[in-house]
């Protein structure tokens, strides 16, 4: 690690293949952050257990698929540290120690805790691990002494709880950790094929590197402006997921063309979708080629992750030596 470059930490739960929402919501930003930061990007497999504790047999394959997509999307293991959370046991030790000083009320008021308890109703989430996941998240971040955490504007409150825990630790034991700052990122809006946020759980996603035939089928069947019933009806592109994909994949001239002609009924939804596929199709082909090259050498990807585990472990061990000294343990 450089002594002068900011340290960035972020992770994803291993849910298998990633989709266009992951790419433009997080991965594309991670790729750009590699240029000027020391980056740690990890598979949050312990975090996956907070909701999928009864599906552990799926984790390893899901993680392999996710790491392939990380690298195919442009995460460079030579410039960033790719690792698996559970393979750096120091995360668990720091999680335990932070849990000793984290008030219960802080966890119970977490916005995502309340939201997920309301929205996930097919399993029991009244679990110690689920309630305490912000403590583990804090350990994940500060064990690398991260100074920057990429978040969207809606996630700043989650990071503030992490910062509160850091302040409390430093108050009791000395100035061991920097307070990680939110690195606000403008994520492109990606709407799924049914008009809702793109998500595997909704069955409305398009995978990274999905075949052109499959991508075409999904795009041509995607929901557009629900108020536009007939070809001659003017549309509203601001409520159409296809238009948001145009903003990502098409040039400014094409985006303007779609905007104007949709509103005036100069084009139909089929015309708009075909125009998008002229750009999206080749991008999917390139991503598919990169994925297939990586899948043909699975041992290479595994080796990259093992090297990343070792690099992350070395940093985490140094941090925990300082933590134990500060706590007189």
WONOR-V369126 format. One record per pair of residues at least 12 apart in sequence whose ideal C-beta (glycine too) atoms are under 8 Angstrom apart, sorted by the first residue. I is the first residue (numbers start at 1). J is the second residue. If there is no record, write none. Layout:
# WONOR-V369126
i->[I;I]
j->[J;J]
This chain:
# WONOR-V369126
i->[1;1;2;5;5;5;6;6;6;6;6;7;7;7;7;7;7;7;7;7;8;8;8;8;8;8;8;8;8;8;8;9;9;9;9;9;9;9;9;9;9;10;10;10;10;10;10;10;10;11;11;11;11;11;11;11;12;12;12;12;13;13;13;13;13;14;14;14;14;14;14;14;14;14;15;15;15;15;16;16;16;16;16;16;17;17;17;17;17;18;18;18;18;18;18;18;19;19;19;19;19;19;20;20;20;20;20;20;20;21;21;21;21;21;21;22;22;23;23;24;24;24;24;25;25;25;25;26;26;26;27;27;27;27;27;28;28;28;29;29;29;30;30;30;31;31;31;33;33;34;34;34;34;37;38;39;39;39;40;40;40;40;40;40;40;41;41;41;41;41;41;42;42;42;42;42;42;43;43;43;43;43;43;44;44;45;45;45;45;45;46;46;46;46;46;47;47;47;47;49;50;50;50;50;50;51;51;51;51;51;53;53;54;63;64;64;64;67;67;67;67;68;68;68;68;69;69;69;70;71;71;71;71;72;72;72;72;72;72;73;73;77;77;77;81;81;81;82;82;82;83;83;83;83;83;83;84;84;85;87;87;87;88;88;88;88;88;90;90;90;90;90;90;91;91;91;91;91;92;93;94;94;94;94;94;94;94;95;95;95;95;95;97;97;98;98;98;98;98;99;99;101;101;101;101;102;102;102;102;106;106;106;106;107;107;107;107;108;110;110;110;111;111;112;113;113;113;113;116;134;134;134;134;135;137;137;138;138;138;138;141;141;142;142;142;142;142;142;143;143;143;143;144;144;144;144;145;145;145;146;146;147;147;147;148;148;148;148;149;149;149;149;149;150;150;151;151;151;151;152;152;152;153;155;156;156;159;159;162;163;163;166;166;166;167;173;173;173;174;176;176;176;188;188;188;189;189;190;190;190;190;191;191;191;191;192;192;192;193;193;193;193;193;193;193;193;194;194;195;195;195;195;206;206;208;208;208;209;209;209;209;209;209;209;210;210;211;211;212;212;212;215;215;215;215;216;216;219;219;219;219;219;219;220;220;222;222;222;223;224;224;224;224;224;224;225;225;225;225;225;226;227;228;231;231;232;233;234;234;234;234;235;235;235;235;236;236;237;237;237;237;240;240;242;242;242;242;243;243;243;243;245;245;246;246;246;246;249;249;249;249;250;250;250;254;254;257;258;258]
j->[38;315;38;36;37;38;36;37;38;147;148;37;38;39;40;144;145;146;147;148;33;37;38;39;40;146;147;148;149;150;183;39;40;41;42;140;141;144;146;149;180;26;30;39;40;41;42;149;150;41;42;43;44;47;85;140;26;43;44;66;43;44;45;47;48;43;44;45;48;59;62;63;65;66;48;62;66;200;58;61;62;65;66;200;65;66;69;207;208;65;66;69;70;73;207;208;198;200;205;206;207;208;190;198;205;206;207;208;245;190;192;197;198;199;205;69;208;73;208;187;188;190;248;152;187;188;190;150;185;187;69;70;73;74;75;73;74;188;150;185;187;75;80;150;73;74;75;150;183;75;76;79;80;148;81;79;80;81;80;81;83;144;146;312;315;70;75;80;81;82;83;82;83;84;85;140;312;63;66;67;83;84;85;85;140;59;63;84;85;86;85;86;91;92;136;85;133;136;137;129;125;127;129;130;133;116;120;123;125;130;127;129;123;84;298;301;302;82;301;304;305;291;294;295;301;208;209;291;82;290;294;301;304;208;209;287;290;291;294;208;287;304;307;308;308;311;312;304;305;308;305;308;309;311;312;313;305;309;140;309;312;313;143;309;312;313;316;143;313;316;317;319;320;136;139;140;143;316;139;320;139;142;143;316;319;320;323;132;135;136;138;139;323;327;135;138;139;165;169;132;135;165;168;169;172;132;135;165;168;134;161;164;165;131;132;134;135;131;134;158;161;157;158;158;130;131;133;134;130;158;161;162;165;165;158;162;161;162;165;166;162;180;162;166;177;178;180;319;315;316;319;320;312;315;316;319;177;178;319;178;180;178;180;181;180;181;182;183;162;180;181;182;183;183;185;182;183;184;185;184;185;187;184;182;182;184;180;182;180;179;180;178;179;180;179;323;326;327;326;322;323;326;244;247;248;244;247;241;244;245;248;240;241;244;245;204;205;241;205;206;218;219;221;222;223;241;222;223;223;226;239;241;218;219;284;287;291;284;287;288;289;290;291;292;284;288;284;288;281;284;285;277;280;281;284;277;281;242;245;273;276;277;280;270;273;241;242;273;241;240;241;242;269;272;273;237;239;240;262;269;239;239;269;265;268;265;265;262;263;264;265;262;263;265;269;262;263;258;259;262;263;262;272;269;272;273;276;258;259;262;272;276;280;258;272;275;276;276;279;280;283;275;276;279;275;279;275;272;275]
